[in-house]
Every structure is written in structure tokens, then in C-alpha cells.
Amino acid sequence: MIARPLFVLACLAPAVLGSPAHAAPEPSPWDAFVEQAATAHADPGHRAAEFLRANRPARDADLDLTVLEHNLDVAFHAREEFPWARAVPEAMFLNDVLPYAVLDETREDWRPAMYQRCREIVRGCDTAADAIQALNRDVFNLVNVHYNTDRERPNQSPAESIAQGKASCTGLSILLVDACRSVGIPARVAGVASWHDKRGNHTWVEAWDGSAWRFAGADEYDANGLDRGWFTADAAQAVPGDETFGVWASSWRHTGHAFPLVWNPNARDVPGVDITARYLPKAARDDNTSNAVRHLRAWDGPERLAAAVRVIDQSGTCIAEVTTHAGTSDLNDMPAVSLEPGARYTLELDHAGRTYIMPLAPAPAGTETLDLRTGAMERALTRDEADAALADAWRAQADRLRAQHESHPADEVDWNGFTMRFLERTFGDAPEHGHSLWISLHGGGNAPPEVNDQQWHNQIKLYEPAEGIYVAPRAPTDTWNLWHQAHIDHLLDALIAEYVATRSVDPDRVYLLGYSAGGDGVYQLAPRLADRFAAASMMAGHPNDASPLGLRDLPFAIFVGGQDDAYNRNTVAQDWGAKLDRLQQSDPAGYPHRLTVYPECGHWMNRQDREAIPWMASKTRNAWPARVVWCQDDVTHTRFYWLEVTPEDAEQGRVVTASVDGQQITVNTDVLHAITLHLSDELLDLDRPIIVRVNGVVVFEGTVRRTADAIARSLATRPDPRLASPAQLTVRWSSPDPNTPPGE
């Protein structure tokens, strides 16, 4: 089959599907869809298509292939585009973002047009919660659809509601769910078939804000925030487990229960989840049950499996292990596990020599049936499989980077309105693993553009490595702090990624150097971007407020003229050399550095500083250092080597140290409450259990699985094939006090 483009933006006006009359095709639309999804999106696409097929209602057996392909292409594109979407676990993405329908509404090609509308609405939103609010505020006015009991049907599709300009609460809810899903926010319809006093039914929307399900009335925007609505008092009197008087949420994944369709009460083909407990007053929740009971069934395609299922808590402890039952007799014969409401768990299922993984979102109290389907679960990978999956994922990402590169001039990169032009020279033949890349920052600064242009054109002539691509960027601004500003970090990231993807540059042999104001920039950039480079050299610059702490794993050279006393460059350089000496004395395996002072030289070192080039060329980046020291500068970042924090925890001055010794990881910090560890077999053995200690207290002890989804998430945070991790682990603790034991 010819691969379709990754992302399709056809059909900007939704087209309601008809019922084409034809003989059953060979292969079926679903067979073709699964094949196409695997071709376009590799293993994640294959798993997504199989998930939709495994859980689709029977009436969708002959669904139009175009709808399926557009739906999946746009969903994956949104998953890459929006930061909240990249953080959604795959199981939740499959169930609450990817589906092409919500309830039993008319099937149509709604997603491309909805994405185009909604991406503009959420532009500028920082969080999923902000985006949910923006969509509820704006999308209904944008499409001119509002509540009206004179609508044709209660369960209208978006196109049907837009055509009439009116919809029921259910039609409005379907439209808002689709709007959320179009920009990668998990969403579902929630509602009751009847209030406790039998005066009627109602539906609304639940959406995932990154940590919890939040609710809102569709087209009932409340500026005070989510989890507000006129119906909360009535919902608080719902009856858990009751299909008529309970609160239920829609699901695509089979749950063993049906979402109550008031307009078609005998229908059982829309799965449902009992979420009543979340809407009850706390006392009622406590009276109902003190735990969340989950009955488990396992499936491989249509066959029910006898499989071992383990429940792993966030500390890595297996709190329960059960065996599911095989065969088709008595589908209600299921083992059950008891979970703590609100806690997070991971299910691991073993079948045919493979392990399948499914994270569980915080569970409400009550009883629910979980159908575990191998085709819809994340499969744990062997080391060889992970290496192959990483190579495939990088090739796909490199293709996208090459396409982006072709969309702008070859000698510039752009970010957020800033453009950085560059000059280039190539030296020598490319080694087996690709050319090295030398990024050389010019001087100048607070001067007219023509002065900085002259400095830029001079910079391309200063140094000549024996091998490599030598690049001199032009600073986007003409301010004194040419290379200090936050946009520089993003532009250098884009520059490196493009050269690695389009010119086959070796990502472990990227070097940074700069002269004068460019040296100022190296002082600033090298500590906070240390994980990008193999070595860095500062020539005749001033550090201003920079800290050398982040240079623990980056060879760093300082070159200065002994007579260069403007701004005390000469003495400050020697002060920095002394600081690095002291850091290395306390950490002998870290802080490789050299300080070279040319006593007779002023600001111009007569090109003697060219000796930096062979010294740097002898260095190769250690992408997976056993010890990392991360100090946040005034320009903050969320990832550094194999550590990642949330944007909220990326604050200036925060320091995290992390080290690996055998299978043990030690993290020390007095300010964070959570950290994500990017793990690789270059760091430790992922086939064996690991122990994680935070501030001296064990917070995790168990095995972290390699998965294709983890590789994709890692590449999404950093498009660098050598820093991509096949496994990630997020550990949380409750107190910033290092004397307080961490815990969920």
C-alpha cells in the first residue's frame, strides 16, 4: 500500500457519511486501515488502529476508510503539536482522544475541520485546563450552535448540529467532546438517564486536565473555572451502580457496562463507566465503599485469555497478582483487585512470552470491569526491539524535520518570531557516524546592525577544524546580551536538530565556541545546554550572572588575554577557572576544564586561541552520564540529560543532583515534588529491577519497561536520537522537606 501523508487536512467541512451499498470487500476497510496506520505511524499507529477495531460497535464494520484514516492522522498530529497531548498516557489517548465517535451519533469526518477551528481557540493556552475553558467559551459561538429543544434528534453529530444551529444537551456535549479531542485533550460524555426525582435526564462533559477528570456543562462556560454547574446538587444524589439513577461516562474500550442512551434504552453497544462516586458528597463516598474494585478480563483479539496480571503501584511494588480466565463461558467469572481510590497504578499482563502494559488513571471508588486487550495495550520491548523501534521513530522524526527544513530558507532557523541566519563552511570528509558540527558565536553586541554583521562575517573565518561543518549564526537582535536571551536556546536546539536530521551530523560531536560577546554567550549557554554539546570553549567573554554548576559533564575551556581588563574579563576568567578547580576537587570524575591565559594579549588573542579546536575535537559527548548536576538559570528548561521536571518546577536557582550506581538511582533536591527519569540501557540494565531514592528515602523499587510510546514521548521532549529513552519513570513525593519521607 502507498503510504499516505502523516497529516491530512482535507474535508474542511464535515461530510456526513452515507451507507454505501457494496459487497463485502477483501480486504475489509478495517484491514486496510490497520495496514495504513502501521505504514504511516509505525507501531503506535498499528496499536491505535487495532484498538479502534477491537472496540468498535458491530454497526461500524463497513465504516468509510477515509474517515478512519483522517481521524487517526489528525489525532496523531495533534498529539505531537500540543504539550498537554504529548503527556497523555497512550491508554487514555486511545480511549478518550482517538475514537472517531463518542456515542451512537452519525459517523462523519469531523476531526480535520474541528482541529482547524479549535487549534486557533487554544493558541496561547498553557495548560489543558485553560484549553478546555477556552473551547467551552468559544466553540459554540464559532459554529453558531446552542441549546434548543426543537433540534431534530438528541444524539446529533457535530455536522448535524451545525447545519441546524441547535442541539440538545447531548448534542452539545458530543460537540464539546470532539472539540477537546481534536486538540489532544481526553474527553468523554457524562450524564444520568434520570435524576433522583425522575424529572428528566441530562448529559455534560468530562475532560482530562493532565492530572484528573474535570467536568463542565457544554455551552455553559463558567469564568470561575471547571467543576461547576447547575446540576452538581442533583448529581450528588445519584445512585452508584444504577444504570438509570447513576452517573455514567462514555468509553470506547469495552467495560462490561453500557452507557445509558435515553433515546435508545435497549442499546448496549456504547460502553460506559460508573463515575457516580466522584459526584457524591465525601460522606456518601465513604459510606459507599472504601476502595475501588476492578474486575479483570483479558483478551487477545476475540479470544479470552488465561493470563497473569500484576497490579503495580507507584512505588514499583506489586500489590496484587491474579490470573484471568479463558474461554467464552460465563464472562462474569472474573478475578478482582481492590485499589485505593485516587491512586495511580499500572497493570502488567503476560501472554505468549510478552508483557503488555496499561497505566490506570486514578480510580474512583466503586466497582468496574476492565477488559484488557493485548492489541490495545502497550507492549514491553526487549533491548533489541527498543533499539529498532528507536531507529524507526527517529527516521520518522527526521523525515518531519527535513520537511520543515524545506519550508524555510536553508540558511536560517526560526522560533516564535525570531530568525537566526547562519554562514557555513565544511572541512574534511565525513567520518562513519557523520560530520561534527561547530557552532561559533560572533561578538559585537550593543551596536548598529552593520557592526554586528561585520563581526558575524569575521566569525566564519576565525576557526578551521580539521573535520566538520563550521557554522557562524547571526544573533537575531543587536542588544548587548546577543546570546543570553531565551530564544537563543530554542534556536540552537532547532539548528542542531536540523543538521542532525538533514546533514547526518553526529549528535555526540556538536561543539560550542564564541568570541567576545559570543564568549559571553558561551558562559551562559554551556551550563544550561550542557547536554547538547561534546565540548565548549569561551574566548574573551564575561560570564555576567552565569553559574558553572551545570558543566559537570561538559568539557569546558576558557581562553583570555592577560591584558584584557575591560569588564575585568581577565580576572573573572581566572575566578571561573578557580571555581571549576574547586568543583572538580569535590567531584573528581566531573568538571573537565582548562584555563588558558595569554599574558601578553589584550582582547584580541592573535588567534592563539585556535588551539581550542583540536582540544575540543578530541571530546565526544557523554549522552548518559552516571552523575548529573542541574542548576536552573534565569532561562529555565524542563529537561537536562536524563532528568525532566514540569514547567511549574523549572524555576531559576533550583538545583537537582542525580546519580546512578549499578541499579540504584539517587536524587537529591530540596525544592521539587516530582521528577521524571529518562532511562536507557546505557545507564542501567532495564531488564532488572531498579531502586530510586529521593533525599535518602526509597520511592520506587521495581522494573521499568521499555515501550515504543516511551520512545515517542522522549523524542517529543528532545529531537535527539542519542538522548531518546526507551523507558521513563515519574516519581512523586509529598514534601519538599528532605527529612520527610516521600510518598504519593
Summary of the structure (lengths in Angstrom):
residues: 744
radius of gyration: 28.5
end to end distance: 47.9
largest distance: 93.3
contacts: 2603
relative contact order: 0.07
helix: 33%
strand: 24%
